[in-house]
Each structure stands twice: as structure tokens, then as C-alpha cells.
Amino acid sequence: MTENIIKESDQWLRNPHDKFGRNFLQRKAIASDLLTCYCDHVIAENVDLDEMQPAPTHGISKALKEIIMDVSYLARLRDSEARSEVLFVLEHKSRPSPMVALQVGTQAFLALYSAWTEANYSESPNFELPIPIMVVVYHGTENWVAKEIWFHELFKNVPPALRDLIPRFKVLVINLRLFQYGNLPGRPLTRAFVESLMRATDGTFASELASVFQHVYEADLEKTQTWDYIQTITGYCAASVGLTKEDFEQAILKVFKKEDINMLETIPPGMLRDGFVQGWTQGKAEGEAKGKVLAILEVRFNKIPKRIEKSIRSMVDLVALQSLAEHAKTCKSLDEFAEALR
């Protein structure tokens, strides 16, 4: 078990942002609660979110699912006479991007194709494709004011005669910047997910880790389930902003009873070594320090330009790398970070 956890911790380094988002959004209760409490109320009024199930992925290769598919669910309309289902496609972003309409739209069409495949490519008039609703959860530092993103608006300089030929669909945006700590809606685990995303963005994750753990504690789960969530959140915190074992222990002690602290003994030493990932203290190798900078940037800005990654990997000054790690937590954009590399 310890070996599996350590292998999993290595995966956090490569893509902590996507791993954390999928880990939580793939839990049906959290996805349902997010749609209920953070989306337009008309969705919960018309769709039975409590009974939604993961959407099938028949006919879609594993490689393709890994590259572009995030999380999708099928749910039934509350109208008992309606035969149609609703397809929800959920994505999360740490920076504004109109191209999310292309990304999520592709996921939706793949899921629709999969539904048709499962129906043996039915041509029956009684067969109905699910109604697609696409949602992106935004938790970046930039002020993304859009409440929705329209696919057809991605195309510029379209001749008037061709405008009606472009597909028209929109992606709803849940902007977590509009919510405040201490007043987050939803069930405890949903609040833990949302607050983790918010604090990974503003750099307060490690110092306020106990606040996130408190939501998990309030969920009143079995001990094994509780520890599963604690591990997931801890891994994301360590990979995004850095985390020492002392900080982790203090957060645990603030929230959990002393008799439950034996869970600390199950943590593999490598998982929290002075920040779990990469050069959190003096004396770590330059390679680890580079990994920390890259992990923080990836969580905050989603994708790192190759020129920036190349510059970081070419550095050999450990002190300078540690300074960059701090700057990576507070810079407002990748352009601002790039200035520090010059």
C-alpha cells in the first residue's frame, strides 16, 4: 500500500491540478452538489441530480479519454413523462480561456457519440440523445467575468452568409472568485473541494489547511474514507504550494481527536518530505527545486509555455530556484513570472 501511495505522489508532480479536479468531480455526490449549489437554479429544478450516474464511454479509446475527457454524468429530467436524459460535462480551469468551449464541446460530442454507440447506433425514432449541458469550474487569479462561453464566438471574421452554419452552444462558468471563505454553499465535501481550489490559487492553502480538513471532519465519514480525502487534499496542497510535515501535523491536530492521530503513522516518509515535492528546504537537489516551481505554476496557470519550462530546467542556482518558487505563488500572470527569469 505504501508503494502505491508513493507512486501516486509522483503522479501529483506531473499534473496535480487535473488529478485533484478529476478525483473530486468523479465522486457523484460532490458533482451533484456542485451543480445544485453553484449553478443556475433551473438545473436542479428540472433535473434529478441525486440519481445521476457516470456517462458511458463506449467507442472511445482509453488514450483519447485520457487526453481530452474530464468528467461526465447522465441524469433524468424531473418530468416523469419525458424520455430524454441530460448529459453533464464538467471541467475545471485555473485561467480564463474562451477555447474551453472547444475543449468541453469535444468532450460533450464524444459522450453523445458514446451514448449512440451504446444504443447500437440506433436509427429508431424512439431513440433520443441526452441533452448536453457543459459546465466549467473556474478558480484562477485573473478576473474572468464571463458567465458563459459561446462556441460560435471563437470564430472571427465570418462572412454573414456563413454565420448561421457555425454550431451554437454555450458552456456555463462557475466562477469561484465570487464566493467567500466561511460562506461556501453545499455539503462538507463539496466545500472541501471548492476551498482547496480557492486556496491553491491564492497561496493560503498550507497555512489554512485545517480549515479544509474541518469540512472533511464535518462530513462524518468512516475513518478509511476520511483518510482517503485527507490524503487527496494533502497531496494537492503539497504539490501546489508546498507543505511540511509539521504544517500537516498541526492542521490535523487542530481538527481531529487525539485518538485519531494514529493516521499520521500511515503516511509514507517520502510523501511529506519537506514539502512532499521538490526542494522546500535548503539542501535539496536542484532538480527537486525545479520540480516545485513547475508544479506550482501548473496548478495556478494550468499550462506552462515551453520557453518558461526550458528556462527553469536550465537553472543551477538552488537559492534562485527557491526564490522563484515563492514568486510562483504570488505572481499574477505567467508574463510577470517570465520577467523574473530574465
N, C-alpha and C positions, 0 to 999 in steps of 0.2 A: 504493500500500500504506500509506504514511504517513497519507493522508487517512482510510482505513478504520480505522486504529488510533485516530486521534483521535476519529472518530465513535463508536467503540466505547467509548472512555474516557468520553464524555459519557453513555453508557447506564449506566456504572457508577454515576454520581452518582444516577441516578433510582432504581435498585434494586440496589445492589451485593450484598446478601445473597442474593437469589433468583438473580441472574445467576451468581454463583460456584457456588452449590449445583447448579444445573442443568448448568453447564459440566462439572463433575466427575462428577456422577451419571449423565450421559448417556454417559459412557465405560464401556463394558460391563465391562472388566477391573476397574475400580475398584468399580463396583456389585456385581459378583460377589464380589470380595474382601471388601467391607464386610459382605455377607450371610454370608460364610463365617466371618470372624474376629470380628465384633462382635454377631452374633445367636445365638440358641439353636442349639446344635449339631445339633438334629434336622432343621433345614432343610437343611444341607449333606449330612447323612446320607441324606436321602430325595429330594433334588432335584439334578439335574445342572446346577450353576450355571455351569460352564465353557462350556456350549453355549447359554446363554440369549441371546435376541435381543430387540430393541426390540418392544414390543407394537404392533399395528396401530392406526391411529386413523381407520379408515373411518367415515363417517357423522357425524363430529364436526367442527363448524365450526372454522376457524382461530381465530376470536375466542374461542370457548369454551375451546379448548385453551390459549390464552394466559392466560386468566383463572384457571382452576382446575386445569389438568392440569400435573403436575410431570414425573415420570419413571416409566415402567412397562416391564416386561420380561415375556417369556414364556419358560418353561423346562420341560423334560421331567422326569418322575419317573424315578428310577433303576430302578424296577421295569420291566423290559423288556416285560412283558405289559400294563402299564397304558396306556390310550389318552389319559388326561387330561393336560393341561398345567397348569402352575402360573403364575398371574399375580402378579407382584410390583409393588406400587405404592410408590414411595419418595418421602418428603417430608422436609423439614428445618425445624426451628423453633429460634428463639433465645429463646423464652419459653414457659412451661407454658401449655397451652390444651387443656382437655377437648374443645373444639369441633374439634380436629384430627380426631376420629373422623368428624365430619360432612364435613369437607373431603376427607380421604383416602378416605372411603367413597364420596363422589360421584365421585372420580377412578376408583375401582375399578369402580363400576357403569357409568360411561361406557366404560371399557376392555372390560368384559364385553359391553356393547351393541355395541361396535365389532367384537368377535370374532364375535358373532352376525350382524352385518351382512356381514362378510367371508364368512361361510358362506351368504350369500344367504337369510338368515332361515330357516335350515333347521328343519324340524319332525321330521326323521328321528330315530328312537330311537338311532341310532348317533352322532348329534352330541352332544358333551359340552362344556359351558362350562369354561373353565380355572378352577382352584381359586384363589381370591383370597387373597393374603397381603399385609397392609398394614404398612408399617414407617415410623416417623418417627425421624429423627436429631435429638436434642436437644443444643444446645451453649450454653445460656443461663447467666446468672449465678445465677438462682434455683435452689433445690434441688428439682428435680422427682423425687419418689421413685417415681412410678408406673412399673411395668414394662410395663403395658399399659393401654389406654384402651378401655372398653366403650361402644359406641354407645347401647345402651338406657339406660345410666345418665345420659344427658343429659336425660332426661325425668323431671320431678319430679311428685309428687302424682298419680301414675297410679292410677286405680281398680284394685283387684285383678283384677277381671274382664277388664280390658283389657291387663294386663301381658304376657301371652303373645302378644299381637298385634303388639308392637313388635319390629322386626328386631333380632336379636342377632348382633353381630360385634365383633371387637376389633382394635385397632391396637397392634402391638408398638413399644416405645420403646427406642431405643439411646441411653443417657444418657452422653454423652462426659465428663461431670463425674466419672465413675467411673474414668476412665483417667488415667495419668500420663505426662508428657513423658519421653522416654528409654526408655519401656517400651511403646510403642504397637505393637499387633499388625498384621500384614498386610504387603503388598508396599510398596515405597518410595513409589509414587504414592498409594496409599491412606493411608499415614502422612502424606504431604504435605497431603492433603485434610483429614484429621482434625486435624492440628496447626494448620493455618491457621484452621479454625473455632474451635478452643480459644483460640488466641492473639488472634484478633479479639475474643473475648469478654472475656478478662482484661486486655487492653490492652498485652500484651507483644509484639505482632506485629512492630512496626518494630524494636525492639531485638533480637529473636531471629529476624529474617528469615533469617539464614544457616542456622539450624537447619532451617527448612522447605526452603530451597534444597538442603541436604545430601541430603534424601530424593530430590529430583529428580535430583541428580547420581548417586546410587546406582542409579537406575533404568537408567542406561547406555543412553540413547536416542540416536537420531540428533540432530545439532545442531539441526535445524529443529524437531523435536518437543520437545527440551529447552527451546528458546526459547519455544515456544508455552505450555508450562506456567509458565515463569518470568514471562511477560507476564501470564498469568491470575492468578497468585498476587500479583504486584506490584500489579496493578490493584485487587485486593480489599484488600490491605494499605493502599494509599494512600487508598482510599475509606472504609475502616473506622476507621483510627486516625491516618492521615496519614503521609506518607513523603517525606523529602527525597532529592534525587538523591545527596547524599553518603552517606546511610544505605544507599541501594540499592547504590551502588558498593562500599562496604565489605563488604556482605553477599556480593556477587558475588566479590570478591577473596578472601574467606575460604574459598570453596568451589571455585571454578573455576580452572583453569590460566590463566596469563597469556596464552597464545596464543589462548584462547577469549574473552578480554575484548573482542574487537572487536565482540561482540554489543551492547555498550553504545552503539556508534555508530548502531545502528538504532533507538534509542528516540527518538520524536518529542519535541522540546523541551517541548511542552505537556503531555506525559503525566506528567512528574515535576516540574513547576514548583512548587517549594517546597511539596510535598505533593500534587502531581497534582491534587488537588481542594481548592479553597476555602481561601483565607486562612491558610496555615500560617505565614506570616511577617508581620511588621509592614509595613504599606503596601499590602496587598491591599485590594480594594474590599469594602465591607460585604456586598454580595451574595454574594461568594465565601465570606466568613466564615460567613454564614448557611447556605450550602450544606454547608459542612463539618460544622456542628453537626447538621444534619438527616441527613446521610449516616451519621454515627457512631451516632446514635440509631436509625436504621432498621436498621443492621446488628445492633446489640445487642438491640433490643426489637421488631424486625420491623415493627410498625405504630405510627405516631405519631399521637396524638389531634389532631384539628383545632385545638383550643384552644391546644395547645402549639406546633404549627406556625405558627399565626397570630401568637402572641406573639413567636416567633423572627423571623418575617419583618417584623414591625413595628419591630424594634430598629434603631437607627442608630449605636450606640456600638461602634466596632470593638474596643476593648480589652475591653469587656464580653462581646462575642461570642467573642473568643479565650479568655476565661476560661470561658465556657460550654462551649466545645469540650473543654477539659481536664476539666471536670466531667462532661461526657457520657461520657467514657471510664471513669470510676470510680464513678459513681452506681449504686446497687443496684436502683433502680426508676425508672419514669417519674414516679411521685409525688414521689420525692426530687428528681428533676431539676426538676419543676414548682415546687418550693419555692424554688429558686434564681432563678426567673423573677420572683418577687414583689418 
